[in-house]
Amino acid sequence: MNRSPAAIDDSFCEVFSAYFARILITAATSRWAMESALETKGLGRSATLPPSEAFIEREERANESPDGRPGYILQITDRKRTELEYWVVARIRKGILPIPTTAVFDAFPKDRAEYSVKVKNTPIQLFGDGYEEIREIFGRRMYRIPRMDGFFHVEEEFGIGKGVAGGNFLIMADSTGSCLLASEMALDAIKEIPYVTGRIAASGSKVGGNSYQNAVATTNDAYCPCISDRVRHSEVGSDVNCVYEIIVNGLDLEHVKTAIKAGIDKAKDVYGVRRIAAGNYGGKLGNGRIRLRDLVGE
């Protein structure tokens, strides 16, 4: 542990509204549920390039799922609803349907759903080639789509609603080891908060670029220790050699705030962590603000 906790910058992260879907993947065993979850969320880490963001929220125990099998809940999010609808279908078709024994259920809270993605007439339904049918199964309306290991069960539609994206804080440490340990501890704490996802980014970015004007996002040079001697307005001191960004998305602002606080509380006491900061971009990313010191009571 640190001799004293890391300093918390008087800073804020910008958050913005985005569209969210939340799906549950189950399978006969945890192995195949995890295989499908990883396949489905592939290339989902960054919002700066398609496809839509996708992250594992939590593991679902067999006694919690509609079909009594183990699984994983994923969140899929995008600023544009049409893009989200497309990628929900694409991720289910490519990441879930081909994996042995899988099924997929809508896990978006019914009282929060504003829209829905319907499976009808999508590549998911069309895979059945006319042999598919809708049945009441597991207390839900499900498509039964034949495949070689039996029927693939997929809910008839999936809820979509507004959520909060862009929550973040920066862990600044004297070494990669200290920074990575603090980040892992922060993510473990964030996993305990419902309806949120947390992930670590080594490629923290800023909106646009200085040298490349057409770039959507470029390296957050102010927080890159490896080029601090070349950056005019570097935010990295001589005692910081590694920075990781922890990004938090969730279905509502309060859960995102709770998750950020939980992560900071774990990270700030790790030996070698010097500062906790936040990424903000002068309002270019989002209008919402979460001030770090308000969360930790300083």
C-alpha positions in Angstrom: 0.0 0.0 0.0 1.0 3.6 -0.4 2.5 5.5 2.6 -0.3 8.0 1.8 -3.1 7.8 -0.8 -2.6 9.2 -4.2 -3.6 12.8 -4.8 -7.0 13.3 -6.5 -6.9 16.0 -9.1 -9.6 18.7 -9.0 -10.8 17.5 -12.4 -13.9 16.0 -14.1 -14.8 13.5 -16.8 -17.2 14.3 -19.5 -20.1 11.9 -19.9 -22.6 11.7 -22.7 -25.9 10.0 -23.6 -25.8 6.8 -25.8 -28.0 4.0 -26.7 -27.6 0.7 -24.9 -28.7 -2.9 -25.4 -28.1 -5.6 -22.8 -28.1 -9.3 -23.7 -27.6 -12.5 -21.9 -25.7 -15.4 -23.6 -26.1 -18.9 -22.1 -24.7 -22.3 -23.0 -24.5 -25.8 -21.7 -21.2 -25.0 -20.0 -19.3 -21.9 -18.8 -16.6 -22.6 -21.4 -18.9 -22.2 -24.3 -20.8 -19.3 -22.8 -17.4 -17.5 -22.3 -16.3 -18.4 -25.8 -19.4 -16.9 -27.3 -19.2 -13.8 -25.0 -15.7 -13.1 -26.1 -16.5 -13.6 -29.8 -19.6 -11.4 -29.6 -17.8 -8.5 -27.9 -14.9 -8.6 -30.3 -13.5 -5.3 -31.5 -15.8 -3.6 -29.1 -13.3 -1.8 -26.8 -13.1 1.6 -28.5 -15.9 3.9 -29.6 -13.6 5.7 -32.1 -14.1 3.2 -34.8 -16.9 0.7 -35.7 -18.3 -1.7 -34.7 -20.3 -0.5 -31.7 -18.7 -0.9 -28.2 -19.4 -4.2 -26.4 -18.3 -5.4 -23.0 -19.0 -8.2 -20.6 -20.9 -6.8 -17.6 -20.9 -9.8 -15.4 -21.2 -13.6 -15.2 -24.7 -15.1 -14.8 -25.0 -18.1 -12.6 -27.1 -21.0 -13.8 -29.8 -20.5 -11.1 -30.2 -16.8 -12.3 -30.8 -17.4 -16.0 -34.1 -18.1 -17.8 -33.0 -21.5 -19.1 -31.1 -22.6 -15.9 -27.7 -22.5 -17.6 -24.5 -20.5 -17.0 -23.9 -17.4 -19.0 -22.6 -13.8 -19.4 -24.4 -10.5 -19.7 -23.0 -8.1 -22.3 -23.7 -4.4 -22.9 -23.6 -3.1 -26.4 -23.6 0.7 -26.9 -23.4 3.3 -29.6 -24.3 7.0 -29.9 -26.4 6.3 -33.0 -29.5 4.0 -32.5 -29.5 2.8 -36.1 -25.8 1.7 -35.7 -26.6 0.0 -32.4 -29.5 -1.9 -33.9 -27.3 -3.1 -36.8 -24.5 -4.3 -34.6 -26.7 -6.0 -32.1 -28.0 -8.2 -34.9 -24.5 -8.7 -36.4 -22.9 -9.6 -33.1 -25.7 -12.2 -32.3 -25.5 -13.7 -35.8 -21.7 -13.9 -35.9 -20.7 -14.3 -32.2 -23.5 -16.4 -30.7 -25.5 -18.4 -33.2 -22.4 -20.4 -34.5 -21.1 -21.3 -31.0 -22.2 -24.8 -29.6 -25.3 -25.0 -27.4 -25.8 -21.2 -27.0 -29.0 -19.2 -26.5 -29.5 -15.5 -26.1 -32.0 -13.5 -24.1 -32.9 -9.8 -23.7 -31.4 -8.6 -20.4 -32.3 -4.9 -20.7 -34.6 -3.8 -17.8 -38.1 -3.8 -19.2 -39.1 -0.5 -17.4 -36.1 1.3 -19.1 -36.5 0.1 -22.6 -37.5 2.8 -25.1 -37.1 1.0 -28.4 -36.5 -2.6 -29.5 -34.4 -4.5 -32.1 -36.6 -7.2 -33.7 -35.1 -10.4 -35.0 -37.7 -10.8 -37.7 -36.3 -10.5 -41.3 -32.7 -10.2 -40.0 -29.9 -12.6 -40.9 -30.6 -14.3 -37.6 -34.1 -15.3 -38.6 -33.2 -16.0 -42.2 -30.6 -18.5 -41.1 -33.5 -20.8 -40.4 -34.4 -20.9 -44.1 -38.1 -21.4 -43.3 -37.7 -24.0 -40.6 -37.6 -21.5 -37.8 -40.7 -20.9 -35.6 -41.7 -18.7 -32.6 -42.6 -20.5 -29.4 -43.3 -19.5 -25.8 -40.2 -21.0 -24.1 -38.6 -20.1 -20.7 -41.5 -17.7 -20.2 -40.5 -15.6 -23.2 -41.3 -15.5 -27.0 -38.3 -17.1 -28.6 -37.4 -18.0 -32.1 -36.4 -21.7 -32.5 -33.8 -21.8 -35.2 -32.5 -25.2 -36.3 -28.8 -25.9 -36.3 -26.8 -29.1 -36.3 -26.6 -29.5 -32.5 -30.3 -28.7 -31.9 -32.4 -25.6 -31.8 -30.9 -22.2 -31.3 -33.1 -20.1 -29.0 -33.1 -16.3 -29.4 -35.6 -13.9 -28.0 -38.0 -12.3 -30.5 -36.8 -8.8 -29.7 -34.2 -6.9 -27.6 -34.8 -3.7 -25.7 -32.8 -0.5 -26.2 -32.7 2.5 -24.0 -30.6 5.5 -23.2 -27.6 5.2 -20.9 -24.4 7.0 -19.9 -21.1 6.6 -21.6 -17.6 8.2 -21.2 -17.2 8.0 -17.4 -13.5 7.7 -16.7 -10.5 8.3 -14.5 -6.8 8.2 -15.1 -4.5 6.2 -12.8 -1.0 7.7 -12.8 1.8 5.6 -11.3 5.6 5.3 -11.0 5.7 2.0 -12.9 3.7 -0.2 -15.3 3.4 -2.8 -12.6 1.9 -0.5 -10.0 -0.4 1.1 -12.6 -1.6 -2.3 -13.9 -2.2 -3.7 -10.4 -4.2 -0.5 -9.4 -6.2 -0.8 -12.6 -7.1 -4.5 -12.0 -8.2 -3.7 -8.5 -10.3 -0.8 -9.7 -12.0 -3.1 -12.3 -12.7 -5.8 -9.7 -14.5 -3.1 -7.6 -16.4 -1.8 -10.6 -17.7 -5.3 -11.4 -19.6 -5.3 -8.1 -21.8 -2.4 -9.2 -24.9 -3.5 -11.2 -25.7 -2.2 -14.7 -22.2 -0.9 -15.5 -19.1 -2.0 -17.4 -15.5 -1.0 -16.7 -12.5 -1.5 -18.9 -8.8 -0.4 -19.0 -7.4 1.6 -22.0 -3.7 1.9 -22.6 -4.6 4.0 -25.6 -6.4 6.9 -23.9 -7.3 9.4 -26.5 -8.4 13.0 -27.1 -11.0 14.3 -29.5 -9.5 15.1 -32.9 -5.8 15.7 -33.5 -3.2 18.4 -33.6 -1.1 17.2 -36.4 -3.8 15.1 -38.2 -6.8 17.4 -38.4 -9.1 14.7 -40.0 -8.5 12.2 -37.2 -11.5 11.3 -35.1 -9.4 10.6 -32.0 -5.6 10.6 -31.3 -3.3 9.8 -28.5 -3.9 11.8 -25.3 -0.4 13.3 -25.5 -0.8 15.3 -22.3 -0.9 12.0 -20.3 1.7 10.0 -22.3 4.9 9.7 -20.1 6.9 8.3 -23.0 6.7 11.7 -24.8 6.4 14.1 -21.9 9.7 15.8 -22.9 8.2 16.5 -26.3 4.8 17.8 -25.2 4.4 21.5 -24.5 1.6 21.1 -22.0 2.3 17.7 -20.5 0.3 16.8 -17.4 2.8 14.1 -16.4 5.4 14.7 -13.7 8.8 13.2 -13.4 7.5 10.6 -10.9 4.9 9.1 -13.3 6.0 6.5 -15.8 2.7 4.9 -16.7 -0.9 6.0 -17.1 -4.0 3.8 -17.6 -7.5 5.1 -18.3 -10.4 3.3 -16.6 -13.6 3.8 -18.6 -17.1 3.3 -17.2 -20.4 3.0 -19.1 -23.7 2.2 -17.5 -27.5 2.4 -17.8 -27.8 5.5 -15.6 -25.7 8.3 -14.1 -25.9 7.2 -10.5 -24.6 3.7 -11.1 -21.7 5.2 -13.2 -20.8 7.6 -10.4 -20.9 4.8 -7.8 -18.7 2.6 -10.0 -16.1 5.4 -10.6 -15.9 6.0 -6.8 -15.5 2.3 -6.1 -12.7 2.1 -8.6 -10.9 5.2 -7.3 -11.1 4.0 -3.7 -9.3 0.8 -4.6 -6.7 2.4 -6.9 -5.6 5.3 -4.9 -4.1 3.3 -2.1 -1.9 1.0 -4.3 1.8 1.5 -3.7 3.3 3.5 -6.5 0.1 5.3 -7.6 0.9 9.0 -7.5 -2.2 10.7 -8.8 -5.8 10.1 -10.0 -6.9 12.4 -12.8 -9.7 12.4 -15.4 -9.9 12.9 -19.1 -12.0 15.9 -20.3 -12.0 17.7 -23.6 -13.5 21.1 -23.2 -17.1 19.9 -23.8 -16.2 18.3 -27.2 -17.2 14.8 -26.0 -20.2 15.3 -23.7 -22.1 17.9 -21.7 -22.3 15.9 -18.5 -19.6 16.3 -15.8 -18.6 14.0 -13.0 -16.1 15.7 -10.6 -13.7 13.3 -9.0 -13.4 15.2 -5.7 -17.2 15.3 -5.3 -17.2 11.5 -5.5 -14.4 10.9 -2.9 -15.4 13.7 -0.6 -12.4 16.0 -0.9 
